[in-house]
């Protein structure tokens, strides 16, 4: 094996680009999305003004995945994907709160998180999308 510049790297420790790639495609966490699902915030996100810097001029937005789409067809296709269905399943359980952490630390009795029914948002055409579970 050559010992020159063509030698195979064996270690990846200390890679300066690692953190950049981890945070490059960072999406909203479940608690942030849960905050967006509140009625007044959801209405604002679904009826955004036209913004030419965002895909589809910010008119096609998936609340549950926090993603923009270029047209109605691509958003409907997204509603049928595993990624969207997994996100709906993850949002069924209420997010962990500060009160839950205090109860877990011994300041009160623990309450099991409740399940709730999450449905896919209506599309721009007006019809409700049904997701096969």
N, C-alpha and C positions, 0 to 999 in steps of 0.2 A: 504494500500500500504506500502510495506517495505521501510524503510529509509536507508537501508544498501547499500552494494556495488552493489546490483542488481537493484537499482532504475534507471528508464528510464531517459536518457539524454534529456533535452528539448531544449538546445541551442547549436548551432554549431559555435558560434562566436569565432574567434581567432584560428581556426583550422590550425596548422602549415603545414599540408599536402595539403591544398587546392591549393596553388599556384603551387606546384609540379605537381599535377594532371592536372591543367589547361595548363601548358606548356609542358607536357610530349609528347603530340601528335601534337605539333604546326607545321603547314605547312607554306609554303610561302604565303605571301599576294599577292593580285591581281596586285599591282604595280611591285613587284619583278618578277612575272610570265610574266607580259607584257614586262619587260626588257629581259627576257629569250626568248621571241618570236621573237626578232630581228634575222635577217638571220644568221649573223656570230655566235651568241651565240647559236642559235637553232641547227645549224650544229654540233657544238662542243658537245652539250648535247645528241643529237641523235646518234652520232658516238663516244662514249666514249671508252676508253681503258678498257680492262678486269680488274675488281676489285673484288676480291673474297670476300670482306667484305660486298658487297651490294647484294641484291636479284637479281638472274638471272645474276650475274657477271656484273651488270650495263649495260646490253645490251638491256633491254626492259624498256624504260623510257617514261612516259606520260608527255609531255611538259606542258599541260594545268593544270594538277593536281599536278605536281611535285612529282610523285610517281614512284617507281621501281617495276617491276613485275618479277616473276620467269621464265615465258616463254611467247611465242608469243600468245598462246591460252588464257591465263589469261588476257593479255593486251587487246586482242580483246573483251573478255567478259566485261572488264571494260569499253570499249568504248560504250557499250550498256546500261550501268547503269544510274540511275537518278543522281548520284553524278557527273559523268562526264558531262552529259547534262546540269546540273545546272551551272557547272563551265564554260562551253562554253557560256552559256547565260550571265553570269556575266562578261565575258571578252569581250562581244560585245561592251560595252560602254567604251570609253577611260578612263584611270585612272585619278584621280584628281591630279593636279600638283601644284607646287609653284606659277606659273603664274596665275592659276585659283584662288588661295587663295588671291593673290594681287588684282585681279579684283574684287573679292567679298568684299574686304576691301575698295574699292572705288578708286583704282588706275587703271582705265581703264574700259571699258565696258565689261559686262559679255557675254561670248560666251557659248552657250549650248554645252555639250559634244556630240561628233559625234558618231553615231553607225557604226560599221564595221562588216564585215562578217568574222566569225571565223569558220574554218573547222578543223575536226579531222586530226591529222598528219598521214602520210603514215606509214604502218607497215613494218617490216623487209622483208616480202615476196615481197614487192613492190606494192601491190595493195592498192588503196585508200579506206579507210573505209568511208562509208556513215552512218551518224547518223540520225535516224528518229526523226524529230522535231515535 
